[in-house]
Amino acid sequence: MKRYAALALMLTLTTGAAMADEPVYTVTDGYKVDANTMKGFRTWRAAACDRCHGANQEGMVGPSLVNSLKTLTKEEFVKTVRDGRLEKGMQSFGTSQQVMDNMDHLYAYLKGRSDGAITRAKVEEAK
């Protein structure tokens, strides 16, 4: 029985590691993105995140997300967007169905900007 438990654990860890190596976005020419990353861009626009973080995600009243996502884990990102940081003026988007349904896509778009793979704020869906 112990042997099977160890094997199951190894499969879980291997699968998790493989998934972690998969890119969260696909981009060509610096602005043509996959369909899911495009959903993230549309969510960014619909939630009007640019009001605080700037049209280029480089910060205004809120911090630069281009810089923040260099160190922020995905879990920290999700918690911040979902719960907000009211003491710093960041509202919660936990009740926004569009934001919550597209959290992974929003993260992919912003991570692509932070990584420098997406070189401009406005993107187009790759055909």
WOSUL-V735928 format. One record per residue. N is the residue number from 0. PHI is phi in degrees with one decimal (none if undefined). PSI is psi in whole degrees, -180 to 180 (NA if undefined). D_FIRST is the distance of its C-alpha to the first C-alpha in Angstrom with 2 decimals. Layout:
n=N phi=PHI psi=PSI d_first=D_FIRST
n=N phi=PHI psi=PSI d_first=D_FIRST
This chain:
n=0 phi=none psi=-42 d_first=0.00
n=1 phi=-59.0 psi=-39 d_first=3.81
n=2 phi=-61.0 psi=-42 d_first=5.35
n=3 phi=-68.9 psi=-37 d_first=5.32
n=4 phi=-64.0 psi=-41 d_first=6.42
n=5 phi=-65.6 psi=-41 d_first=8.78
n=6 phi=-63.6 psi=-43 d_first=9.97
n=7 phi=-62.4 psi=-40 d_first=10.75
n=8 phi=-64.2 psi=-44 d_first=12.53
n=9 phi=-61.9 psi=-42 d_first=14.39
n=10 phi=-64.0 psi=-41 d_first=15.52
n=11 phi=-62.5 psi=-47 d_first=16.69
n=12 phi=-65.2 psi=-41 d_first=18.57
n=13 phi=-64.8 psi=-45 d_first=20.05
n=14 phi=-62.2 psi=-44 d_first=21.18
n=15 phi=-62.2 psi=-42 d_first=22.67
n=16 phi=-65.4 psi=-42 d_first=24.43
n=17 phi=-63.4 psi=-41 d_first=25.83
n=18 phi=-66.8 psi=-35 d_first=27.12
n=19 phi=-66.9 psi=-28 d_first=28.70
n=20 phi=-80.0 psi=-15 d_first=30.61
n=21 phi=-71.8 psi=137 d_first=32.12
n=22 phi=-67.2 psi=145 d_first=35.65
n=23 phi=-86.3 psi=-9 d_first=36.34
n=24 phi=-147.5 psi=159 d_first=39.82
n=25 phi=-128.8 psi=130 d_first=41.83
n=26 phi=-141.4 psi=141 d_first=45.47
n=27 phi=-129.4 psi=151 d_first=48.33
n=28 phi=57.5 psi=16 d_first=51.81
n=29 phi=80.7 psi=-6 d_first=50.83
n=30 phi=-150.5 psi=-6 d_first=51.19
n=31 phi=-96.0 psi=117 d_first=49.82
n=32 phi=-120.1 psi=162 d_first=46.37
n=33 phi=-67.2 psi=166 d_first=43.68
n=34 phi=-58.8 psi=-40 d_first=43.84
n=35 phi=-70.1 psi=-39 d_first=41.23
n=36 phi=-65.8 psi=-34 d_first=42.94
n=37 phi=-63.0 psi=-39 d_first=46.18
n=38 phi=-61.5 psi=-37 d_first=44.75
n=39 phi=-64.2 psi=-43 d_first=44.08
n=40 phi=-61.6 psi=-44 d_first=47.71
n=41 phi=-64.8 psi=-36 d_first=48.96
n=42 phi=-66.7 psi=-42 d_first=46.94
n=43 phi=-53.2 psi=-49 d_first=48.44
n=44 phi=-66.8 psi=-45 d_first=51.89
n=45 phi=-64.5 psi=-36 d_first=51.36
n=46 phi=-81.7 psi=-5 d_first=50.12
n=47 phi=57.2 psi=41 d_first=53.13
n=48 phi=-63.0 psi=-25 d_first=51.12
n=49 phi=-65.0 psi=-20 d_first=54.04
n=50 phi=-58.1 psi=-34 d_first=56.18
n=51 phi=-109.7 psi=-34 d_first=54.50
n=52 phi=-98.4 psi=-1 d_first=52.68
n=53 phi=84.8 psi=152 d_first=55.48
n=54 phi=-62.5 psi=-26 d_first=55.82
n=55 phi=-104.5 psi=13 d_first=54.32
n=56 phi=62.3 psi=20 d_first=51.52
n=57 phi=-97.2 psi=9 d_first=53.30
n=58 phi=95.8 psi=148 d_first=53.96
n=59 phi=-148.3 psi=-105 d_first=56.86
n=60 phi=-70.1 psi=-41 d_first=56.45
n=61 phi=-89.5 psi=165 d_first=52.67
n=62 phi=-70.9 psi=165 d_first=51.06
n=63 phi=-68.3 psi=121 d_first=50.71
n=64 phi=-79.3 psi=-23 d_first=47.46
n=65 phi=-60.1 psi=-42 d_first=47.96
n=66 phi=-79.0 psi=-44 d_first=47.55
n=67 phi=-60.1 psi=-40 d_first=45.07
n=68 phi=-77.0 psi=0 d_first=42.43
n=69 phi=-75.2 psi=-27 d_first=42.47
n=70 phi=-120.3 psi=-23 d_first=40.63
n=71 phi=-72.0 psi=130 d_first=39.32
n=72 phi=-75.4 psi=165 d_first=35.65
n=73 phi=-62.1 psi=-39 d_first=34.95
n=74 phi=-62.2 psi=-42 d_first=33.46
n=75 phi=-65.6 psi=-39 d_first=36.68
n=76 phi=-60.2 psi=-51 d_first=38.76
n=77 phi=-59.7 psi=-45 d_first=37.16
n=78 phi=-61.0 psi=-43 d_first=37.56
n=79 phi=-65.2 psi=-46 d_first=41.17
n=80 phi=-67.3 psi=-45 d_first=42.14
n=81 phi=-66.3 psi=-48 d_first=40.44
n=82 phi=-96.7 psi=-20 d_first=41.60
n=83 phi=77.2 psi=177 d_first=44.63
n=84 phi=-134.9 psi=76 d_first=46.14
n=85 phi=-55.6 psi=-36 d_first=49.00
n=86 phi=-65.1 psi=-20 d_first=50.33
n=87 phi=-107.7 psi=4 d_first=50.89
n=88 phi=91.4 psi=4 d_first=52.22
n=89 phi=-86.3 psi=117 d_first=49.18
n=90 phi=-74.2 psi=161 d_first=48.87
n=91 phi=-85.4 psi=139 d_first=45.64
n=92 phi=-111.5 psi=16 d_first=44.81
n=93 phi=-61.5 psi=-24 d_first=42.03
n=94 phi=-97.8 psi=0 d_first=44.25
n=95 phi=-85.7 psi=109 d_first=45.28
n=96 phi=-59.4 psi=-42 d_first=43.48
n=97 phi=-63.0 psi=-45 d_first=44.51
n=98 phi=-64.5 psi=-47 d_first=43.25
n=99 phi=-65.2 psi=-39 d_first=39.91
n=100 phi=-69.1 psi=-23 d_first=39.38
n=101 phi=-117.3 psi=22 d_first=40.27
n=102 phi=-55.7 psi=-46 d_first=38.75
n=103 phi=-62.8 psi=-39 d_first=36.75
n=104 phi=-70.0 psi=-40 d_first=39.91
n=105 phi=-62.1 psi=-44 d_first=42.10
n=106 phi=-60.7 psi=-44 d_first=39.85
n=107 phi=-59.8 psi=-46 d_first=39.96
n=108 phi=-61.0 psi=-50 d_first=43.77
n=109 phi=-68.8 psi=-35 d_first=44.24
n=110 phi=-66.6 psi=-39 d_first=41.76
n=111 phi=-61.7 psi=-39 d_first=43.69
n=112 phi=-66.4 psi=-45 d_first=46.88
n=113 phi=-65.3 psi=-39 d_first=45.49
n=114 phi=-72.6 psi=-14 d_first=44.16
n=115 phi=86.6 psi=2 d_first=47.60
n=116 phi=-73.2 psi=-38 d_first=46.40
n=117 phi=-96.4 psi=111 d_first=48.33
n=118 phi=-93.0 psi=-6 d_first=51.77
n=119 phi=-140.1 psi=154 d_first=53.61
n=120 phi=-66.8 psi=-38 d_first=52.88
n=121 phi=-90.1 psi=127 d_first=53.89
n=122 phi=-118.4 psi=167 d_first=51.68
n=123 phi=-128.4 psi=152 d_first=51.92
n=124 phi=-75.9 psi=132 d_first=49.31
n=125 phi=-67.5 psi=140 d_first=48.91
n=126 phi=-97.7 psi=NA d_first=50.10
